[in-house]
Amino acid sequence: MFERELRELEEKHLLRHIISRDLSQGPVITINKKKYLNFSSNDYLGLSNNPAVVQAVEDSLQRHAFGSGASRLLAGGSILHKKLEERIARFKGTESALIFNSGYSANTGIIPSITSEADAIFSDELNHASLIDGCRLSRAKTMIYRHRDMTHLQTLMKKTKARRKLVITDSVFSMDGDLAPLADIYEICRLQGAILYMDDAHGTGVLGRGRGAFAHFKIKPETWIIQMGTFSKAFGAFGAFVAGSEDVIKWISNTARSFLFSTALPSCVIAAALTGLRLVERDPSMVKRLWSNRERLFEGLKSIGYNDAVSMTPILTVRTTSLSKALRLSKYLYEKGIYVPAIRPPTVCEPRLRITITAAHTEKHIDTF
Ligand SMILES: Cc1ncc(COP(=O)(O)O)c(C=O)c1O
């Protein structure tokens, strides 16, 4: 079964393989007992290895054990779930928040829950796959606007007579590292009476001194703004959240199928997220180090002729003219002890190396790269 399909993928250089690390992930990883500098992880602040995060998981295991038994609406959650929701709502300045099991399940659950066939969705063409799949699961009419193109967005919005309009965007686009024009999107939504749904997976813990994209753009929470983010990236943990007004969160917790019909995250995962969040709130030096590392890497790449003019964040790219060139470059670096994955279709149209820098990289790591 699938032999022909697999052969075709192989011939097109599209067959991917999963590497297995010997130990934990971080700026240095070990594969088959060989060390590699790692530039592939979204662990932006290096918190997945932070001793306080690891300790919180161990302590929580002692108190709460592991499995959570059932979905939260069925079996309830631990007091840690509730605490994390209160903390993340306070962190984002919203009335309320709800935990989801992952960013993927948040986007695919929330978008269908807040739209119906009478509604229209406007989605940036480079939005993350989970947002695209959320739109596909929704019964609303979805219109795709050209990447960051506000004129196109407005043209599409003017054409529709839908009951409710929902504009969906990543804050940081995960494969290019560029930012959505959120101030413009905010204004367009305000004037059109639309809902703004923002995926801040790569902005939370990174932008706005760690508070995320809206803090960066100085946008205050409104009842018509819904923001989601993840605990799996800068917080070094796992899982995701949605933050917004009390009514919106209540509605989502009653209707999002990925929340209703999926077992809750184990408490120790929540304990890790709580600790990551606390560290981001208390120690601004991590975010500062992330950005100074980002500058060092950006300048270094520029000095050898790779000028990524698009990225504005710790996600940097080296674009190549062909897929085979991206794969060759990634293989060459791997042989030199540097792990940077080549990104290929269907994840992106234009092949590239996707490089992520973190606060945990040292200057030596960056200069070696
Ligand atoms: C923009 C964006 N949204 C959502 C997700 C999904 O998050 P998770 O990995 O927690 O499922 C990702 C993860 O890669 C992402 O980049």
The ligand as an SDF file (V2000), in Angstrom:
LIG
                    3D

 16 16  0  0  0  0  0  0  0  0999 V2000
    1.3090   29.9740   13.7130 C   0  0  0  0  0  0  0  0  0  0  0  0
    1.0840   28.6380   14.3540 C   0  0  0  0  0  0  0  0  0  0  0  0
   -0.1410   28.3710   14.8420 N   0  0  0  0  0  0  0  0  0  0  0  0
   -0.4020   27.1820   15.4210 C   0  0  0  0  0  0  0  0  0  0  0  0
    0.5660   26.2180   15.5480 C   0  0  0  0  0  0  0  0  0  0  0  0
    0.2260   24.9010   16.1840 C   0  0  0  0  0  0  0  0  0  0  0  0
    0.6510   24.8890   17.4970 O   0  0  0  0  0  0  0  0  0  0  0  0
    0.9510   23.5110   18.2370 P   0  0  0  0  0  0  0  0  0  0  0  0
    2.3360   23.1020   17.8070 O   0  0  0  0  0  0  0  0  0  0  0  0
    0.8520   23.8240   19.6850 O   0  0  0  0  0  0  0  0  0  0  0  0
   -0.0760   22.5360   17.7630 O   0  0  0  0  0  0  0  0  0  0  0  0
    1.8490   26.4650   15.0800 C   0  0  0  0  0  0  0  0  0  0  0  0
    2.8760   25.4190   15.2940 C   0  0  0  0  0  0  0  0  0  0  0  0
    3.7220   25.1040   14.6390 O   0  0  0  0  0  0  0  0  0  0  0  0
    2.1190   27.6960   14.4440 C   0  0  0  0  0  0  0  0  0  0  0  0
    3.3110   27.9480   13.9290 O   0  0  0  0  0  0  0  0  0  0  0  0
  1  2  1  0
  2  3  1  0
  2 15  2  0
  3  4  2  0
  4  5  1  0
  5  6  1  0
  5 12  2  0
  6  7  1  0
  7  8  1  0
  8  9  2  0
  8 10  1  0
  8 11  1  0
 12 13  1  0
 12 15  1  0
 13 14  2  0
 15 16  1  0
M  END
$$$$
